[in-house]
Amino acid sequence: MTISYKKLWKLLIDKDLKKVDLKRMANLSSSTVAKLTKGENVSTAVLTKICTALNCDISDIMEMIPDDTPDDEK
């Protein structure tokens, strides 16, 4: 499984916000925003800050994408 933050970027567009606005609103570091941009793992505390700042649910900002290879073929 991989994590996708595409929903977060769409939500920012819908709210007419930029990454720098998210950084300020959720009190995030530049490195955390960079991790999100690269689709890397971040802590649940970071995800909670984002959801609080944007007044949304975690499912509104991220999703789990299943791998294409079934587990029994790995």
C-alpha positions in Angstrom: 0.0 0.0 0.0 1.1 3.5 -0.7 -0.2 6.8 0.6 -1.6 9.5 -1.7 -2.1 13.1 -0.6 -3.8 14.1 -3.9 -7.0 14.7 -2.0 -5.1 17.3 0.1 -3.8 19.2 -2.9 -7.3 19.2 -4.5 -8.8 20.5 -1.3 -6.3 23.3 -1.2 -7.2 24.2 -4.8 -10.9 24.1 -3.9 -10.3 26.4 -0.9 -8.1 28.7 -3.0 -5.1 28.0 -0.8 -1.4 27.4 -1.5 1.1 25.1 0.3 2.5 28.1 2.1 -1.0 28.9 3.4 -1.3 25.3 4.7 2.1 25.6 6.3 1.1 28.7 8.1 -2.4 27.6 9.1 -1.4 24.2 10.4 2.0 25.4 11.8 4.0 22.9 9.7 7.7 22.9 8.9 9.0 23.2 5.4 10.3 19.7 5.6 6.9 18.3 6.5 5.3 20.0 3.5 8.1 18.6 1.4 7.3 15.1 2.7 3.7 15.6 1.9 4.5 16.8 -1.6 6.7 13.7 -2.2 4.0 11.4 -0.8 6.2 10.3 2.1 4.9 9.2 5.5 4.2 11.9 8.1 3.0 11.5 11.7 -0.6 11.3 12.7 0.0 14.5 14.7 0.8 16.3 11.4 -2.3 14.9 9.8 -4.4 16.0 12.8 -3.0 19.5 12.5 -3.9 19.7 8.8 -7.4 18.4 9.4 -8.0 20.9 12.3 -6.6 23.8 10.2 -8.8 22.8 7.2 -11.8 21.7 9.2 -11.9 18.3 7.5 -11.6 14.6 8.1 -8.5 12.5 7.4 -10.2 10.8 4.5 -10.6 14.2 2.9 -6.8 14.7 2.7 -5.3 11.2 2.1 -6.0 7.7 0.8 -4.3 4.4 0.8 -3.6 3.1 -2.7 -3.3 -0.7 -2.9 -0.3 -2.2 -4.7 -1.0 -3.8 -8.1 0.8 -7.0 -7.1 -1.3 -9.5 -4.9 0.4 -10.5 -1.7 0.7 -14.1 -2.7 2.8 -13.1 -5.8 5.4 -11.1 -3.8 
